[in-house]
């Protein structure tokens, strides 16, 4: 996103206006002495972009300023945004905004902060779908991402430029510390809006699927529990004679109909059925007892015949010997009679007669009927109950109807297949969503960061002394650039604040080149750096004007040459613009031969952010 500043504007308490003009697509260097207000410019930019707190110095600056303003550009648009100065620690909610970049002589409140936020969010392509994937202590999950989070990629303040561990601003604030890892992938194109929308849609459907599955389980469980409750209502209603169904015919509709139709306390049908079923059971059991007795006697009879057969064995032997015996006149008749009797006895004991199977079938049938009647009796009232009053009857009927109504409200009547069809449909939608795996892209982007940073490290020549031949190694977890010993896994503990400053520059330039290469809609193409020469001139005075090999002056020049060449390369290789604003105090000679450096009027010899005339007017 092509984003930068045309000017920073201040309005005094007496209506005077002061502007600092910046060139687009250049390294704008504002050099000056200490305590002239250079570093406050970063706080002014932050304050104007809807900050909820401020770090503006009250002395000299805020006490003399009534409004702070920015004229900035986003792609082909130019805006002017001004905010009334804070009073003490309390920020102002009064804003001036122009969508055409008009800078007023004296600002007036024209726009609500909510409207300005909406305009800026649209420029950053942020809508309700661009949300935080996971929450933290300060940031809620699924909350909209703030455009201010992406400004973390645009500043290297005096607080971090020489820090060996922290490479991003505002990491002391919990909200921004949590925001950085949550927006990093979006900012560098590791993840994109289409993939985020697909993932959000999938997560939404997965939640819907879990809700549907839980509802199905609850409905199934609730249905089973309510069926038990219906049986209890039916038994109770039967005791009062309201319901005359049997356990085999109990259903919600029948019980509900009986409850609805209950209008009297007559208690005959259910109790009559209990008496009938009891009589039937008694009859069945009596028949079972008779059949059992008959079976026992029949078995005894067959046992007697068997004994008779055994006692006739000598007669059988006699019959077999008959031809050899001396016969009398009655011998043949006697033998014939004995043969017939013996044959009859054998037939009776040798085979199972039809009566045996008939008795077994009858016994089984009666046993089944007995079990059925016992089960039915278990669901019927034994003794009649009565309502002490009509009021008690209607209390029972009302309670029963209330239970039916509560269940029907919670679980509308529907086919059992419907919920399953719904979950199947949701699962098909989930399976159809294609989500790009960002792990592979993330690894490629980290490799790009290291590759670009390695090239930048070579461009610094010997500025990092013995580290100039090391390999750059970006830590995705720590979000900082490290140096690795060549052909080794050892991460070097880099010393010297000057080396840390260069690592900051290498990291931010590499991150911006990756963002530009991926045409990121989230990362503005500008970088504000507060005094990269700090490690060499902490007292803000050059040690000397002599340029020596590997001297401090040469290292500062190398740093600015790195910035100059970066803008030139972005223009040439990516056909894109890039703006830098650098606060410094080094002499003009440092920038000799740098075509992309734009020098602003220096803050020296009485010149400062707040003109002396404003301070005089304030004192007057």
Secondary structure, DSSP 8 states (H G I E B T S, - for coil): --EEEEEEEEEETTS-EEEEE--TTSEEEEEB-TTSSTTHHHHHHHHHTT-SS----TTTTGGGEEEEEEEEEETTEEEEEEEE--BTTB----EEEETT----SS----B-HHHHHHHHHHHTT--TTSB-SS--SSS-TT-B--GGGGGGGSEE-TTTTT-SS--STTTTSHHHHHHHHHHHHHHTTSS-HHHHHHHHHHHHHHHHHHHHHHHHHHHHHHHHHHHHHHHHHHHHHHHTTS----TTT--HHHHHHHHHH--S---HHHHHHHHHHHHHHHHHHHHHHHHHHHHHHHHHHHHHHHHHHHHTHHHHHHHHHGGGS---TTHHHHHHHHHHHHHHHHHHHHS--HHHHHHHHHHHHHHHHHHHHHHHHHTS-SS----SSHHHHHHHHHHHHHHHHHHHHHS----HHHHHHHHHHHHHHHHH-----HHHHHHHHHHHHHHHHHHHHHHTTTTTGGGTTSEEEEETTTTEEEEE-TTS--B----SHHHHHHHHHHHHHHHHHHHHHTT-SSS-SEEEEE-GGGGT-TTSS-S-S---TT-HHHHHHHHHHHHHHHHHHHHHHH----EEEEEE-S-GGGGTT-TTEEE---B-TT--SS-HHHHHHHH-
